[in-house]
Amino acid sequence: MISSIGSSASATGLSGMRAAQLRLDVGAHNVANAQTPGFQRQRVTQTANASTGGVDAKVERETAVSGAGGDMNHLADDMVNGKMSLYSFAANLKVVKTEQDMLGALLDEKA
């Protein structure tokens, strides 16, 4: 029973870390290409995955195409989302580390 709870916590934390990394990658892509003519912004959509207890994240293209002046209107959003992704990654990493510490303490008690 305890191992399934632990692996569930790890799966949740790891999927959150992957989603945060993907959001950070997409934001960097959007910032780097904002002034490219014809650029289509990307966004990450997340859905809860009840079977694993984590999230599924995928990249989608927005339908609007940037004009000749680029798409600098979303630059602030991309920067804020990047910072939020870093915090999300750190929080999910803390979940994984805490789960490992708890399992280590449990193994020490059983030994």
C-alpha positions in Angstrom: 0.0 0.0 0.0 2.7 2.5 0.9 4.7 1.9 -2.3 1.6 2.7 -4.4 1.2 5.9 -2.5 4.9 6.8 -3.0 4.9 6.0 -6.7 1.8 8.0 -7.1 3.4 11.0 -5.5 6.5 10.6 -7.7 4.3 10.2 -10.8 2.4 13.3 -9.9 5.6 15.3 -9.2 7.4 14.1 -12.3 4.5 14.9 -14.6 4.2 18.3 -13.1 7.9 18.9 -13.7 7.6 17.8 -17.3 4.6 20.1 -17.8 6.5 23.0 -16.3 9.5 22.4 -18.5 7.3 22.2 -21.6 5.6 25.5 -20.6 9.1 27.1 -20.2 10.2 25.7 -23.6 7.1 27.0 -25.3 7.5 30.4 -23.8 11.1 30.6 -24.9 10.1 29.6 -28.4 7.4 32.3 -28.5 9.8 35.0 -27.3 12.6 34.0 -29.7 10.3 34.0 -32.7 7.9 36.8 -31.8 9.2 39.1 -34.6 9.3 36.4 -37.3 6.8 37.2 -40.1 4.0 34.6 -40.2 4.9 33.2 -36.8 2.2 31.2 -35.0 2.4 31.3 -31.2 2.4 28.0 -29.3 0.6 27.3 -26.0 0.6 24.4 -23.6 -2.7 22.8 -22.6 -2.8 20.6 -19.5 -5.4 18.0 -18.5 -5.6 16.0 -15.3 -4.8 12.4 -15.7 -6.8 10.5 -13.1 -5.2 7.2 -13.7 -1.6 8.4 -12.8 -2.6 11.3 -10.5 -0.6 13.7 -12.7 -1.1 15.9 -15.7 -0.8 15.4 -19.4 0.6 18.4 -21.3 0.7 19.0 -25.0 1.7 21.9 -27.3 -0.8 23.5 -29.6 -0.5 26.3 -32.2 -2.6 29.3 -31.8 -4.7 30.1 -34.9 -3.7 33.8 -35.3 -0.6 34.5 -37.4 1.7 37.4 -36.6 2.0 40.2 -39.1 5.1 41.9 -40.4 5.6 43.7 -37.0 5.7 40.5 -35.1 3.8 39.5 -32.0 5.3 41.5 -29.2 1.9 42.0 -27.4 2.2 38.7 -25.6 5.8 39.2 -24.4 4.8 40.1 -20.9 2.6 37.1 -20.7 5.4 34.8 -21.9 7.8 36.3 -19.3 5.3 35.9 -16.4 4.4 32.3 -17.5 8.1 31.5 -17.6 8.5 32.6 -14.0 5.4 30.6 -13.0 6.8 27.6 -14.7 10.0 27.8 -12.7 8.0 28.0 -9.5 5.9 25.1 -10.6 8.9 23.0 -11.4 10.5 23.7 -8.0 7.3 22.8 -6.2 7.0 19.5 -8.0 10.6 18.8 -7.4 10.0 19.3 -3.7 7.2 16.7 -3.9 9.5 14.1 -5.4 12.3 14.8 -2.9 9.9 14.7 0.0 8.6 11.4 -1.2 12.1 10.0 -1.4 13.0 11.3 2.0 9.8 9.7 3.5 10.5 6.3 1.9 14.1 6.5 3.1 13.0 7.1 6.6 10.5 4.3 6.4 13.2 1.9 5.2 15.5 3.0 8.0 12.7 2.2 10.5 12.0 -1.2 9.0 15.7 -2.1 8.9 
